[in-house]
Amino acid sequence: MKFSKKKEIKSWKMEDAWFHSKSNRLFDDKTSDPSALNFHNFRGLFLQQPKKPEVQIQKEEEEQRRKKLRKDNGPASSSPLKFCICSTHQISMATVRNLKIKTGTCKRIVKELHSYEKEVEREAAKTADMKEKGADPYDLKQQENVLAESRMMLPDCQKRLEASLADLKGILAELEEELNQKEGPEIEEARTIIGEVDKLFQTTEA
């Protein structure tokens, strides 16, 4: 007959409690009264199992808990290959998100640069018109200061665009070369903006 471990432990506790509470009657009572329950007529009321050490019982219970935990978590939850694949996928997704952010930054700076260029053209035209019409020298001086400030914004914006473009190219190269990911809407958008900015710098240098 097989007993579960919980039932075995419960059985041992019941037997210990019974023997301790009835120890005097078990060993001292020599009566021949058949209705009296003592050690001599008790015999096999309990089928006592060999008692295991407490340490062994604790180890077995701990092993049962571990097995249940492994079963609940799935058989391949700690597979090194699966962990490696998941880690690579997570790195790739994080790099794609970073690429999208860098692309957005680059596009924003391009818009700023175009805005400053238009502002310079507008202020330059206004200054030329004031000179042609013979505007007051004080007003003309103020307008020339406005034009100079607008022109000062262009070099700073171009430097920021160069740095942003370098970051974008680095992230794209990481995806294409290290993670072997060469397709996707984010990658296509990054390539497009890189081409536009490179062409813009070539036009500026010319």
C-alpha positions as CSV (number, residue, x, y, z in Angstrom):
1,M,0.0,0.0,0.0
2,K,1.4,3.4,-1.0
3,F,0.9,6.5,1.0
4,S,1.5,10.1,0.0
5,K,4.1,11.9,2.1
6,K,1.4,14.1,3.7
7,K,-0.6,11.1,4.8
8,E,2.6,9.3,6.1
9,I,3.5,12.3,8.2
10,K,-0.1,12.6,9.5
11,S,0.0,8.8,10.3
12,W,3.2,9.1,12.3
13,K,1.9,12.0,14.3
14,M,-1.3,10.1,15.1
15,E,0.7,7.1,16.2
16,D,3.1,9.2,18.4
17,A,0.2,11.0,20.1
18,W,-1.7,7.7,20.8
19,F,1.4,5.9,22.2
20,H,2.4,8.8,24.4
21,S,-1.1,9.3,25.8
22,K,-1.6,5.5,26.4
23,S,1.9,4.5,27.5
24,N,1.0,3.5,31.0
25,R,-1.9,1.4,30.0
26,L,0.0,-0.2,27.1
27,F,2.9,-1.5,29.1
28,D,1.5,-1.9,32.7
29,D,-1.9,-3.3,32.2
30,K,-1.7,-7.1,32.3
31,T,-5.4,-7.7,32.5
32,S,-6.9,-10.4,30.4
33,D,-10.0,-8.4,29.8
34,P,-10.5,-8.7,26.0
35,S,-12.2,-5.4,26.0
36,A,-9.2,-3.6,27.4
37,L,-6.8,-2.2,24.7
38,N,-3.2,-2.6,25.7
39,F,0.2,-3.4,24.2
40,H,-0.4,-7.2,24.3
41,N,-3.7,-7.1,22.3
42,F,-3.1,-3.9,20.4
43,R,-0.9,-5.7,17.8
44,G,-1.3,-4.3,14.2
45,L,-4.0,-1.7,14.7
46,F,-1.6,0.8,13.0
47,L,0.6,-0.4,10.2
48,Q,3.5,1.8,11.3
49,Q,5.8,2.8,8.5
50,P,9.6,3.1,9.2
51,K,10.0,6.6,10.4
52,K,12.2,8.9,8.3
53,P,14.5,11.5,9.8
54,E,13.0,15.0,9.9
55,V,15.8,16.4,7.7
56,Q,15.0,13.9,5.0
57,I,11.3,14.8,5.2
58,Q,12.2,18.4,4.8
59,K,14.4,17.7,1.8
60,E,11.7,15.6,0.1
61,E,9.1,18.4,0.6
62,E,11.5,21.0,-0.8
63,E,12.1,18.8,-3.8
64,Q,8.4,18.4,-4.4
65,R,8.0,22.2,-4.3
66,R,10.9,22.6,-6.8
67,K,9.3,20.1,-9.2
68,K,5.9,21.9,-9.0
69,L,7.6,25.2,-9.6
70,R,9.5,23.8,-12.6
71,K,6.2,22.4,-13.9
72,D,4.4,25.7,-13.5
73,N,7.1,27.7,-15.3
74,G,7.3,25.3,-18.2
75,P,10.0,22.8,-19.3
76,A,12.1,25.1,-21.3
77,S,11.9,28.3,-19.3
78,S,15.6,28.3,-18.4
79,S,16.9,27.2,-21.8
80,P,20.1,29.1,-22.7
81,L,19.2,29.1,-26.4
82,K,15.8,30.6,-25.7
83,F,17.3,33.2,-23.4
84,C,19.8,34.1,-26.1
85,I,17.1,34.4,-28.8
86,C,14.9,36.6,-26.5
87,S,17.9,38.8,-25.6
88,T,18.8,39.3,-29.2
89,H,15.2,40.2,-30.1
90,Q,15.0,42.6,-27.2
91,I,18.3,44.3,-28.2
92,S,17.1,44.5,-31.8
93,M,13.7,46.1,-30.8
94,A,15.5,48.6,-28.5
95,T,17.9,49.5,-31.4
96,V,15.0,50.0,-33.8
97,R,13.3,52.3,-31.3
98,N,16.5,54.3,-30.9
99,L,16.8,54.5,-34.7
100,K,13.3,55.9,-34.8
101,I,14.1,58.5,-32.2
102,K,17.4,59.6,-34.0
103,T,15.5,59.8,-37.3
104,G,12.9,62.1,-35.7
105,T,15.7,64.3,-34.2
106,C,17.4,64.6,-37.5
107,K,14.2,65.5,-39.3
108,R,13.4,68.2,-36.7
109,I,16.8,69.8,-37.0
110,V,16.4,69.8,-40.8
111,K,13.1,71.7,-40.4
112,E,14.9,74.2,-38.1
113,L,17.6,74.7,-40.6
114,H,15.2,75.4,-43.4
115,S,13.3,77.8,-41.1
116,Y,16.4,79.8,-40.3
117,E,17.4,79.9,-44.0
118,K,14.0,81.3,-44.9
119,E,14.3,83.8,-42.0
120,V,17.7,84.9,-43.3
121,E,16.3,85.4,-46.8
122,R,13.4,87.3,-45.5
123,E,15.4,89.6,-43.3
124,A,18.0,90.1,-46.0
125,A,15.3,91.1,-48.5
126,K,13.8,93.5,-46.0
127,T,17.3,95.1,-45.3
128,A,17.9,95.5,-49.0
129,D,14.5,97.1,-49.5
130,M,15.1,99.6,-46.6
131,K,18.5,100.6,-48.1
132,E,16.9,101.1,-51.5
133,K,14.2,103.3,-50.1
134,G,16.6,105.3,-48.0
135,A,15.3,104.3,-44.6
136,D,16.3,106.1,-41.4
137,P,19.9,105.1,-40.4
138,Y,18.8,104.1,-36.9
139,D,16.0,101.8,-38.3
140,L,18.4,100.4,-40.9
141,K,21.0,99.6,-38.2
142,Q,18.4,97.8,-36.1
143,Q,17.4,95.7,-39.2
144,E,20.9,94.8,-40.0
145,N,21.3,93.6,-36.4
146,V,18.3,91.4,-36.8
147,L,19.7,90.0,-40.0
148,A,23.1,89.3,-38.3
149,E,21.4,87.4,-35.5
150,S,19.4,85.3,-38.0
151,R,22.6,84.4,-39.8
152,M,24.3,83.4,-36.6
153,M,21.8,80.7,-36.0
154,L,22.7,78.8,-39.2
155,P,26.2,77.5,-38.2
156,D,24.9,76.2,-34.8
157,C,22.0,74.5,-36.5
158,Q,24.3,72.9,-39.1
159,K,26.6,71.6,-36.3
160,R,23.7,70.0,-34.5
161,L,22.5,68.4,-37.7
162,E,26.0,67.0,-38.4
163,A,26.1,65.4,-35.0
164,S,22.5,64.1,-35.3
165,L,23.3,62.6,-38.8
166,A,26.4,60.8,-37.4
167,D,24.3,59.3,-34.6
168,L,21.7,58.2,-37.1
169,K,24.2,56.6,-39.3
170,G,25.8,54.7,-36.4
171,I,22.5,53.2,-35.2
172,L,21.6,52.2,-38.8
173,A,25.0,50.5,-39.2
174,E,24.5,48.6,-36.0
175,L,21.2,47.3,-37.2
176,E,22.4,46.3,-40.6
177,E,25.8,44.9,-39.7
178,E,25.7,43.6,-36.1
179,L,22.0,42.6,-35.9
180,N,21.6,41.7,-39.6
181,Q,18.4,43.7,-39.9
182,K,18.2,45.5,-43.2
183,E,14.5,45.9,-43.9
184,G,11.6,47.6,-42.2
185,P,9.8,51.0,-42.3
186,E,12.0,52.6,-39.7
187,I,15.1,51.6,-41.6
188,E,13.8,52.9,-44.9
189,E,12.8,56.2,-43.3
190,A,16.3,56.5,-41.8
191,R,17.9,55.9,-45.1
192,T,15.7,58.5,-46.8
193,I,16.5,61.2,-44.3
194,I,20.2,60.3,-44.4
195,G,20.2,60.8,-48.2
196,E,18.4,64.1,-47.9
197,V,20.8,65.5,-45.3
198,D,23.8,64.3,-47.2
199,K,22.5,66.1,-50.3
200,L,21.8,69.2,-48.3
201,F,25.3,69.4,-47.0
202,Q,26.7,68.8,-50.5
203,T,24.6,71.7,-51.8
204,T,25.7,74.0,-48.9
205,E,29.4,73.2,-49.5
206,A,29.0,73.9,-53.2
